[in-house]
């Protein structure tokens, strides 16, 4: 999980069998941060806390509305 990174590079990871989410890139303000997520293997992600919205995602990016 990352909050408000600048130029973060998330590459060549294997993420399996998590009970929440795989990779989360979150921002508290609108704007370009240059983060790159590439060449990752993500599988068998569960929505452990329940629901079908913010949990159980392989990759999540969130930017608040303007």
Biopython code that builds the backbone (N, CA, C, O; Angstrom):
import numpy as np
from Bio.PDB.StructureBuilder import StructureBuilder

atoms = [
    (1, "UNK", "N", (0.849, -1.168, 0.000)),
    (1, "UNK", "CA", (0.000, 0.000, 0.000)),
    (1, "UNK", "C", (0.893, 1.229, 0.000)),
    (1, "UNK", "O", (1.924, 1.263, 0.671)),
    (2, "UNK", "N", (0.490, 2.224, -0.750)),
    (2, "UNK", "CA", (1.236, 3.474, -0.839)),
    (2, "UNK", "C", (0.273, 4.653, -0.729)),
    (2, "UNK", "O", (-0.784, 4.661, -1.360)),
    (3, "UNK", "N", (0.641, 5.636, 0.066)),
    (3, "UNK", "CA", (-0.107, 6.886, 0.158)),
    (3, "UNK", "C", (0.771, 8.022, -0.351)),
    (3, "UNK", "O", (1.871, 8.236, 0.158)),
    (4, "UNK", "N", (0.287, 8.754, -1.356)),
    (4, "UNK", "CA", (0.927, 9.982, -1.844)),
    (4, "UNK", "C", (2.391, 9.815, -2.242)),
    (4, "UNK", "O", (3.218, 10.681, -1.956)),
    (5, "UNK", "N", (2.709, 8.702, -2.902)),
    (5, "UNK", "CA", (4.079, 8.499, -3.379)),
    (5, "UNK", "C", (4.372, 9.412, -4.560)),
    (5, "UNK", "O", (3.456, 9.928, -5.201)),
    (6, "UNK", "N", (5.618, 9.602, -4.835)),
    (6, "UNK", "CA", (6.063, 10.347, -6.019)),
    (6, "UNK", "C", (7.085, 9.500, -6.761)),
    (6, "UNK", "O", (8.165, 9.217, -6.244)),
    (7, "UNK", "N", (6.731, 9.098, -7.982)),
    (7, "UNK", "CA", (7.645, 8.314, -8.804)),
    (7, "UNK", "C", (7.857, 6.889, -8.312)),
    (7, "UNK", "O", (8.913, 6.306, -8.557)),
    (8, "UNK", "N", (6.883, 6.325, -7.630)),
    (8, "UNK", "CA", (6.994, 4.957, -7.125)),
    (8, "UNK", "C", (6.965, 3.976, -8.295)),
    (8, "UNK", "O", (6.182, 4.141, -9.230)),
    (9, "UNK", "N", (7.815, 2.961, -8.240)),
    (9, "UNK", "CA", (7.874, 1.917, -9.248)),
    (9, "UNK", "C", (7.568, 0.591, -8.560)),
    (9, "UNK", "O", (8.337, 0.145, -7.708)),
    (10, "UNK", "N", (6.447, -0.046, -8.922)),
    (10, "UNK", "CA", (6.045, -1.333, -8.344)),
    (10, "UNK", "C", (6.107, -2.350, -9.475)),
    (10, "UNK", "O", (5.197, -2.415, -10.301)),
    (11, "UNK", "N", (7.174, -3.146, -9.518)),
    (11, "UNK", "CA", (7.379, -4.072, -10.630)),
    (11, "UNK", "C", (7.889, -5.419, -10.154)),
    (11, "UNK", "O", (8.509, -5.539, -9.097)),
    (12, "UNK", "N", (7.604, -6.439, -10.973)),
    (12, "UNK", "CA", (8.149, -7.779, -10.838)),
    (12, "UNK", "C", (7.873, -8.416, -9.473)),
    (12, "UNK", "O", (8.748, -9.055, -8.889)),
    (13, "UNK", "N", (6.657, -8.237, -8.976)),
    (13, "UNK", "CA", (6.234, -8.857, -7.718)),
    (13, "UNK", "C", (5.287, -10.011, -8.004)),
    (13, "UNK", "O", (4.582, -10.011, -9.014)),
    (14, "UNK", "N", (5.275, -10.997, -7.110)),
    (14, "UNK", "CA", (4.280, -12.058, -7.128)),
    (14, "UNK", "C", (3.481, -11.946, -5.841)),
    (14, "UNK", "O", (4.036, -12.031, -4.746)),
    (15, "UNK", "N", (2.168, -11.754, -5.979)),
    (15, "UNK", "CA", (1.282, -11.603, -4.830)),
    (15, "UNK", "C", (0.200, -12.664, -4.974)),
    (15, "UNK", "O", (-0.535, -12.682, -5.962)),
    (16, "UNK", "N", (0.103, -13.559, -3.972)),
    (16, "UNK", "CA", (-0.852, -14.659, -4.043)),
    (16, "UNK", "C", (-1.596, -14.814, -2.727)),
    (16, "UNK", "O", (-1.022, -14.663, -1.648)),
    (17, "UNK", "N", (-2.878, -15.115, -2.835)),
    (17, "UNK", "CA", (-3.672, -15.546, -1.690)),
    (17, "UNK", "C", (-3.829, -14.529, -0.577)),
    (17, "UNK", "O", (-3.849, -14.909, 0.594)),
    (18, "UNK", "N", (-3.940, -13.258, -0.900)),
    (18, "UNK", "CA", (-4.163, -12.275, 0.155)),
    (18, "UNK", "C", (-5.638, -12.223, 0.521)),
    (18, "UNK", "O", (-6.491, -12.682, -0.239)),
    (19, "UNK", "N", (-5.928, -11.675, 1.663)),
    (19, "UNK", "CA", (-7.296, -11.651, 2.173)),
    (19, "UNK", "C", (-7.896, -10.244, 2.115)),
    (19, "UNK", "O", (-8.872, -9.963, 2.810)),
    (20, "UNK", "N", (-7.331, -9.371, 1.303)),
    (20, "UNK", "CA", (-7.832, -7.998, 1.208)),
    (20, "UNK", "C", (-7.615, -7.479, -0.212)),
    (20, "UNK", "O", (-8.506, -7.615, -1.050)),
    (21, "UNK", "N", (-6.475, -6.899, -0.500)),
    (21, "UNK", "CA", (-6.138, -6.411, -1.841)),
    (21, "UNK", "C", (-4.695, -6.765, -2.164)),
    (21, "UNK", "O", (-3.923, -7.145, -1.283)),
    (22, "UNK", "N", (-4.340, -6.633, -3.443)),
    (22, "UNK", "CA", (-2.973, -6.894, -3.870)),
    (22, "UNK", "C", (-2.112, -5.656, -3.759)),
    (22, "UNK", "O", (-1.381, -5.499, -2.781)),
    (23, "UNK", "N", (-2.183, -4.776, -4.740)),
    (23, "UNK", "CA", (-1.405, -3.533, -4.771)),
    (23, "UNK", "C", (-2.375, -2.368, -4.652)),
    (23, "UNK", "O", (-3.341, -2.285, -5.411)),
    (24, "UNK", "N", (-2.125, -1.469, -3.707)),
    (24, "UNK", "CA", (-2.968, -0.279, -3.540)),
    (24, "UNK", "C", (-2.116, 0.972, -3.671)),
    (24, "UNK", "O", (-1.119, 1.129, -2.967)),
    (25, "UNK", "N", (-2.510, 1.857, -4.573)),
    (25, "UNK", "CA", (-1.859, 3.153, -4.763)),
    (25, "UNK", "C", (-2.914, 4.208, -4.448)),
    (25, "UNK", "O", (-3.879, 4.359, -5.197)),
    (26, "UNK", "N", (-2.742, 4.931, -3.359)),
    (26, "UNK", "CA", (-3.755, 5.875, -2.880)),
    (26, "UNK", "C", (-3.191, 7.286, -2.811)),
    (26, "UNK", "O", (-2.016, 7.482, -2.501)),
    (27, "UNK", "N", (-4.037, 8.264, -3.101)),
    (27, "UNK", "CA", (-3.652, 9.666, -3.010)),
    (27, "UNK", "C", (-4.690, 10.423, -2.207)),
    (27, "UNK", "O", (-5.876, 10.094, -2.234)),
    (28, "UNK", "N", (-4.238, 11.435, -1.495)),
    (28, "UNK", "CA", (-5.166, 12.256, -0.731)),
    (28, "UNK", "C", (-5.529, 13.537, -1.468)),
    (28, "UNK", "O", (-6.420, 14.270, -1.040)),
    (29, "UNK", "N", (-4.834, 13.811, -2.587)),
    (29, "UNK", "CA", (-5.119, 15.014, -3.376)),
    (29, "UNK", "C", (-4.968, 14.683, -4.857)),
    (29, "UNK", "O", (-4.177, 13.815, -5.226)),
    (30, "UNK", "N", (-5.712, 15.363, -5.688)),
    (30, "UNK", "CA", (-5.643, 15.191, -7.133)),
    (30, "UNK", "C", (-4.290, 15.681, -7.631)),
    (30, "UNK", "O", (-3.795, 16.719, -7.192)),
    (31, "UNK", "N", (-3.695, 14.921, -8.556)),
    (31, "UNK", "CA", (-2.434, 15.340, -9.155)),
    (31, "UNK", "C", (-1.645, 14.150, -9.657)),
    (31, "UNK", "O", (-1.844, 13.024, -9.200)),
    (32, "UNK", "N", (-0.749, 14.402, -10.598)),
    (32, "UNK", "CA", (0.099, 13.364, -11.162)),
    (32, "UNK", "C", (1.237, 13.062, -10.198)),
    (32, "UNK", "O", (1.908, 13.974, -9.715)),
    (33, "UNK", "N", (1.456, 11.762, -9.917)),
    (33, "UNK", "CA", (2.566, 11.418, -9.025)),
    (33, "UNK", "C", (3.630, 10.574, -9.723)),
    (33, "UNK", "O", (4.675, 10.303, -9.132)),
    (34, "UNK", "N", (3.390, 10.153, -10.964)),
    (34, "UNK", "CA", (4.384, 9.410, -11.724)),
    (34, "UNK", "C", (4.536, 7.952, -11.313)),
    (34, "UNK", "O", (5.504, 7.307, -11.714)),
    (35, "UNK", "N", (3.613, 7.415, -10.527)),
    (35, "UNK", "CA", (3.711, 6.017, -10.102)),
    (35, "UNK", "C", (3.466, 5.084, -11.276)),
    (35, "UNK", "O", (2.576, 5.321, -12.093)),
    (36, "UNK", "N", (4.267, 4.014, -11.356)),
    (36, "UNK", "CA", (4.139, 3.009, -12.407)),
    (36, "UNK", "C", (4.005, 1.637, -11.762)),
    (36, "UNK", "O", (4.839, 1.240, -10.949)),
    (37, "UNK", "N", (2.936, 0.906, -12.134)),
    (37, "UNK", "CA", (2.714, -0.467, -11.686)),
    (37, "UNK", "C", (2.749, -1.330, -12.933)),
    (37, "UNK", "O", (1.898, -1.198, -13.813)),
    (38, "UNK", "N", (3.753, -2.232, -13.010)),
    (38, "UNK", "CA", (3.920, -3.020, -14.234)),
    (38, "UNK", "C", (4.584, -4.361, -13.946)),
    (38, "UNK", "O", (5.360, -4.495, -13.000)),
    (39, "UNK", "N", (4.266, -5.353, -14.779)),
    (39, "UNK", "CA", (4.932, -6.654, -14.772)),
    (39, "UNK", "C", (4.816, -7.373, -13.426)),
    (39, "UNK", "O", (5.791, -7.944, -12.937)),
    (40, "UNK", "N", (3.621, -7.342, -12.830)),
    (40, "UNK", "CA", (3.364, -8.039, -11.571)),
    (40, "UNK", "C", (2.446, -9.224, -11.821)),
    (40, "UNK", "O", (1.600, -9.185, -12.714)),
    (41, "UNK", "N", (2.615, -10.272, -11.033)),
    (41, "UNK", "CA", (1.708, -11.428, -11.093)),
    (41, "UNK", "C", (0.879, -11.415, -9.817)),
    (41, "UNK", "O", (1.415, -11.545, -8.716)),
    (42, "UNK", "N", (-0.439, -11.257, -9.973)),
    (42, "UNK", "CA", (-1.347, -11.141, -8.827)),
    (42, "UNK", "C", (-2.480, -12.141, -9.029)),
    (42, "UNK", "O", (-3.167, -12.121, -10.050)),
    (43, "UNK", "N", (-2.668, -13.031, -8.025)),
    (43, "UNK", "CA", (-3.713, -14.045, -8.183)),
    (43, "UNK", "C", (-4.291, -14.478, -6.847)),
    (43, "UNK", "O", (-3.655, -14.348, -5.801)),
    (44, "UNK", "N", (-5.515, -14.999, -6.908)),
    (44, "UNK", "CA", (-6.229, -15.546, -5.753)),
    (44, "UNK", "C", (-6.384, -14.508, -4.635)),
    (44, "UNK", "O", (-6.013, -14.759, -3.488)),
    (45, "UNK", "N", (-6.936, -13.346, -4.981)),
    (45, "UNK", "CA", (-7.170, -12.271, -4.015)),
    (45, "UNK", "C", (-8.613, -12.391, -3.512)),
    (45, "UNK", "O", (-9.545, -12.482, -4.311)),
    (46, "UNK", "N", (-8.791, -12.393, -2.203)),
    (46, "UNK", "CA", (-10.126, -12.548, -1.619)),
    (46, "UNK", "C", (-10.627, -11.239, -1.011)),
    (46, "UNK", "O", (-9.840, -10.367, -0.642)),
    (47, "UNK", "N", (-11.940, -11.122, -0.914)),
    (47, "UNK", "CA", (-12.563, -9.974, -0.243)),
    (47, "UNK", "C", (-12.841, -10.374, 1.201)),
    (47, "UNK", "O", (-14.000, -10.490, 1.599)),
    (48, "UNK", "N", (-11.785, -10.587, 1.989)),
    (48, "UNK", "CA", (-11.890, -11.061, 3.362)),
    (48, "UNK", "C", (-12.782, -10.222, 4.256)),
    (48, "UNK", "O", (-13.611, -10.778, 4.976)),
    (49, "UNK", "N", (-12.639, -8.876, 4.235)),
    (49, "UNK", "CA", (-13.486, -8.046, 5.091)),
    (49, "UNK", "C", (-14.951, -8.019, 4.643)),
    (49, "UNK", "O", (-15.802, -7.490, 5.358)),
    (50, "UNK", "N", (-15.249, -8.576, 3.481)),
    (50, "UNK", "CA", (-16.618, -8.609, 2.982)),
    (50, "UNK", "C", (-16.871, -7.553, 1.928)),
    (50, "UNK", "O", (-16.010, -6.728, 1.625)),
    (51, "UNK", "N", (-18.045, -7.595, 1.390)),
    (51, "UNK", "CA", (-18.417, -6.643, 0.354)),
    (51, "UNK", "C", (-17.829, -7.013, -0.989)),
    (51, "UNK", "O", (-17.195, -8.058, -1.140)),
    (52, "UNK", "N", (-18.046, -6.148, -1.962)),
    (52, "UNK", "CA", (-17.519, -6.395, -3.299)),
    (52, "UNK", "C", (-16.971, -5.111, -3.913)),
    (52, "UNK", "O", (-16.742, -5.058, -5.121)),
    (53, "UNK", "N", (-16.761, -4.090, -3.110)),
    (53, "UNK", "CA", (-16.273, -2.814, -3.626)),
    (53, "UNK", "C", (-14.788, -2.632, -3.438)),
    (53, "UNK", "O", (-14.005, -2.959, -4.329)),
    (54, "UNK", "N", (-14.384, -2.112, -2.282)),
    (54, "UNK", "CA", (-12.980, -1.759, -2.098)),
    (54, "UNK", "C", (-12.102, -2.937, -1.693)),
    (54, "UNK", "O", (-10.885, -2.772, -1.613)),
    (55, "UNK", "N", (-12.658, -4.110, -1.434)),
    (55, "UNK", "CA", (-11.874, -5.270, -1.025)),
    (55, "UNK", "C", (-11.852, -6.337, -2.104)),
    (55, "UNK", "O", (-12.793, -6.454, -2.889)),
    (56, "UNK", "N", (-10.791, -7.108, -2.143)),
    (56, "UNK", "CA", (-10.689, -8.227, -3.075)),
    (56, "UNK", "C", (-10.206, -7.846, -4.457)),
    (56, "UNK", "O", (-10.454, -8.581, -5.413)),
    (57, "UNK", "N", (-9.526, -6.724, -4.594)),
    (57, "UNK", "CA", (-9.028, -6.262, -5.888)),
    (57, "UNK", "C", (-7.552, -6.605, -6.048)),
    (57, "UNK", "O", (-6.788, -6.560, -5.084)),
    (58, "UNK", "N", (-7.161, -6.945, -7.258)),
    (58, "UNK", "CA", (-5.744, -7.207, -7.527)),
    (58, "UNK", "C", (-4.946, -5.908, -7.436)),
    (58, "UNK", "O", (-3.874, -5.873, -6.831)),
    (59, "UNK", "N", (-5.464, -4.856, -8.030)),
    (59, "UNK", "CA", (-4.779, -3.570, -8.053)),
    (59, "UNK", "C", (-5.811, -2.451, -7.873)),
    (59, "UNK", "O", (-6.833, -2.419, -8.558)),
    (60, "UNK", "N", (-5.529, -1.546, -6.950)),
    (60, "UNK", "CA", (-6.460, -0.459, -6.669)),
    (60, "UNK", "C", (-5.736, 0.869, -6.759)),
    (60, "UNK", "O", (-4.656, 1.039, -6.193)),
    (61, "UNK", "N", (-6.337, 1.814, -7.477)),
    (61, "UNK", "CA", (-5.831, 3.186, -7.540)),
    (61, "UNK", "C", (-6.979, 4.083, -7.119)),
    (61, "UNK", "O", (-8.094, 3.949, -7.622)),
    (62, "UNK", "N", (-6.715, 4.979, -6.217)),
    (62, "UNK", "CA", (-7.769, 5.882, -5.776)),
    (62, "UNK", "C", (-7.250, 7.314, -5.724)),
    (62, "UNK", "O", (-6.234, 7.608, -5.094)),
    (63, "UNK", "N", (-7.968, 8.184, -6.395)),
    (63, "UNK", "CA", (-7.714, 9.630, -6.338)),
    (63, "UNK", "C", (-9.024, 10.276, -5.961)),
    (63, "UNK", "O", (-10.042, 10.007, -6.599)),
    (64, "UNK", "N", (-9.037, 11.129, -4.934)),
    (64, "UNK", "CA", (-10.296, 11.764, -4.538)),
    (64, "UNK", "C", (-10.848, 12.653, -5.648)),
    (64, "UNK", "O", (-10.083, 13.168, -6.463)),
    (65, "UNK", "N", (-12.148, 12.838, -5.688)),
    (65, "UNK", "CA", (-12.741, 13.714, -6.709)),
    (65, "UNK", "C", (-12.279, 15.156, -6.549)),
    (65, "UNK", "O", (-11.928, 15.603, -5.457)),
    (66, "UNK", "N", (-12.290, 15.865, -7.664)),
    (66, "UNK", "CA", (-11.867, 17.279, -7.641)),
    (66, "UNK", "C", (-12.922, 18.147, -7.005)),
    (66, "UNK", "O", (-12.743, 19.360, -6.899)),
]
sb = StructureBuilder()
sb.init_structure("model")
sb.init_model(0)
sb.init_chain("A")
sb.init_seg("    ")
for serial, (resi, resn, name, xyz) in enumerate(atoms, 1):
    if name == "N":
        sb.init_residue(resn, " ", resi, " ")
    sb.init_atom(name, np.array(xyz, "f"), 0.0, 1.0, " ", f" {name:<3s}", serial, name[0])
structure = sb.get_structure()
